Amino acid sequence: MDEMLIAIEVAYANDEQQVLVALNMPTGTTAEQAIQASGLLSRFPEITATDLKVGIFGSVCKLDQLLRQADRVEIYRPLIHDPKEARRQRAVKV
C-alpha cells in the first residue's frame, strides 16, 4: 500500500541568500526529519544540528513537532544583537 505523502518546505536564509527546499515526505514526519532530508545541514556548515532553533511559519516549535500538509519549517540563525539591548543603546543616544 502506498504511504501518504505531505508536501512541505524547509527554509533557511543567511546574509547572502535565501533557500527554500520543497519536499514530499511521509505523514508523521517531524521537523528534524524534514531538515535532515532537505540537505541544508550539509549545504550550510554554519547550521549546527545540535543547536537548531526552528519554527513553522514564524512560530517556534520543537524538533519533534509533527508536520502537516503545506507546513514550512524555518531554520533560525542566532541573533547577533539582542533587540532589547539595541533599543536601550539607541534610547541612551537620544
Secondary structure, DSSP 8 states (H G I E B T S, - for coil): ----EEEEEEEEE-SS-EEEEEEEEETT-BHHHHHHHHTHHHH-TTS-GGG-EEEETTEEE-TT-B--TT-EEEEE---SS-HHHHHHHHHHH-
